[in-house]
């Protein structure tokens, strides 16, 4: 069933597929893979094969069973646009999203070429926010151009884990940017100047900026718990959100 999320920028998680495979440096220390192994050891349904990709069609009914409006992160434990997920199953997922119009669904992928191809001849439900991960220049930045071709009401970037200075970023057609550092015992450091550079791009291009966390390594370079390192940036918590996109009846930004 849908799960209350501890991810700062969403409310619930919904996983109609579970499992994935690595495709870029951002995947190296995947939190979902670690969690899947833990769930497998606990005997949790859908994780009998650990992090091997699996469709879970019985979960398709979950959003319609909740009447109170909520924000769902779709596939916190997988990538919906993984090559092993058939188009027919994607059609079912987005049909559920469209029908559960009381909710907002946040879909995030690293498979941006397939994302763009899938939506070439399909409409994005107005309550679906579509995003791509941007961890570095080589793999992450090109995904932004693919995302721009998708006619979603809200297009967003998850810049997490931020692994290097991204340089100049064209945010034309992008409505929201989330930045965060990596968690876990093998986490790679995120430098404060990299975060500041992304924030400056957002400020200069009038795009809401959300700072999620420092992760396992603080702005001073010291490894601590994620909770100890906190979420402050420049002495405050920054949680800007494109609130206009939460109401499909309203216009754009």
N, C-alpha and C positions, 0 to 999 in steps of 0.2 A: 504494500500500500504506500501511498504518498507519505513522505517523511518530513517533519519539521526540520528546516535546515539551519546550520550554524554559519552558513556563508552570509556575509554581511549585506550583500546586495540583492538577496532574494528572500523568500519566505518558506517555500516548500520545494522538495525535489521529487521528480517523477521520472522513473527509469523504465521506459518500455523496451529498451535493450540494455544489456549489461556486457562489460568486457570490451577490450580494444587491443590494438597493436601500436607500437611506437613508430612515429614517422618523422620526428624532428627533435632538436635538442630540448625543447620544452617538455618532452615526454620522458626524459631520462630517469627522473625520480618520481614517477607518477603516483600521486596520493591515492588515486582510485585503485590502482593495482595492489598497493599495500592493503587497502581496506578490503578488497575482494578476497585476498588470501586469508584475511582474518575472518571474514564472513563464511568462507568455505570451511575453515576449521570449526566454526560454530554450528555448521550444518544448516545455514540459512538457505531458504529456497532461492533458486536461480543462480546460486554460486557453487553448484556441485562440481563444476570444472574450473573453479577459480576465476581467472580473468579472461578465459576464452570467450569470444563474442557469442552472445546468445540473444535471440528475440524472445520477449516475454509478452506475448499477445494478451494474456489474461490481465495485464495491468492497463490495457487500453481504456477500460471503463472507469478508472479511478477519478479523473478530473470531473466527470459528469456526476459523480456521487457526492461531490461537495458543492453546495449551493452558495455558500458565503464566498465572495470574491477573494482571490488570492493570487500571489505572484509565484509561478512555478519555474524552477530551473529544470529544463528538460535534459535528462541524461547526464547527471553529475557523475555517473559511474561508467560512462561510455562515450562514444562519438556517434551521433545519430546518422551522420553522413559517411560512416565507414563503408568501404567497398563491399563488405559482406552483407549489408542491409539492403534487401531488394527495394526497388522503387515502389512496388506494390505495398510494402509495409510502411514506407514513408508516407504514401498517400493516406493510409489509415491513420497514422499519427496526426497528420495535419488536418484530416477530417475531424478527428476528436477535438483538436485545438479550435477549429472554426465553430464547432457545435457548442463548446464550453465557453461561450463568449463572455461570461461573467468574469473569467480569469485572464491574466496576462501570462504568456509563456515566453521564457527566455531560452533561445536555442543557440548553443555555442559550438563551433566546430574548428578543427584544424584542416579539414578536407574541403578547402574553399573552392577548388576547381569543380568538385562534384556538386557542391552547394549551388554554384552559379549555373551549372549545366541543368540541374534538376528544376530550377525555377525559370528556365528560359521559356517554358510553355505552360507554367502553372502560376496561379496567383498566391501570394502570401496572405494568410488570414490577417486581418487588421489587428488582432490581439496577439500576434506573434512578433517578438523582437528577435532579430537575427544578428548573430555576432560571430567574430572570428578571433582566434588567439594570435597574439603578436608578441613573441618572446625575443626576437632578434631581427637584424636587418635581412639576412639571407632568406630565412624561411617565413618570418612573420610579416614583414612589410608587403611582399607581393600579395598576400591574402586580402589586404585592404582593397586593392583594385578589383578583385573578384567579388568582394562583398558589395562594392558600389554598384554592381550590375543588378543586384537583387532589389526588387521594388518593395522592400519592407517598410512599414510605417516607422520603425525604429531600427537603425543599424548601429551596432556597438562593437567596441574592441575590448577584449580582456587582455591587458598587457601584464600577464602573469604566467610564469615567473619572468620578470624583466631581467634579461641576462647581459645586456650591454647598452651602450648609448645608441639610441635609435636614429639620432640625427634629425634632419627636417622631416616632418610627417605631414602629408597632405590629408587633411581631415574633411575635405569637401564631401558632402553627402553622409558624413558620420555624425551620429546624434549623441553619443555617450562614450566615454573612455574610463575604464577601470584599470587601476595599476596596483600590483602587489608583488611582494617578494615570496621566495620559496620557503616551504616548511619542511620539517623532517630532519633526521640525523645527518643526511648527506647534502643538505641544502646549500646552494650556491649563493654568494653574497649579491645584494642589490645595492649599488652605490647611490647615495642621496642626489648627486648631480644628475644621474640618469632620470630619476623621478622628477626633479625640478625641471628638466628639459621637456619632458612630456607634458607636465602641467603648464609650462609656458606656451607650448603649442596649442593646448586646449584654450587657454585664456585668450591668446591672440586670434584664435579662430572661432571663439564663442561656442565652445563645446563643453557641456557639463563634465566635470572631473570627479572621480570617486577614488579615494585612496583606501584600499582594502586592508593592507597590513605590511609590516616590515618582514614578517616571517621569522625564521629561526636565527637570522643574523641581523642585529640592529644597525641603525645608521652610523654607529661608532665602530662597526666591524666586529662586535663581540657576539659570540654565539650564546643565546639564552633560549628560554622557552618562548614560543610565539606570543603568549600572553604577556610576558615581561617586556618584550620589545614593543608591543603595543601598535597603535595605529596613528599616532600623532605625526603630523607633517608640518614643520614650522610652528610647532606649539599648539596646533589645533587639529581636530578631526574634520576631514573634508568628505562630505557625502552628497555631492551634487548628483541629481537624478533628473532625467527628462520627464518631469511629471506630466507634461502635456500628452505624452504617449500612453499614459495609463487609461485615457478615455478615448476610445476609437471614434467617438462622435465629435471630438474636437479637431480643430485643424492642426497643421504642423507647426514647427518652431518659428 
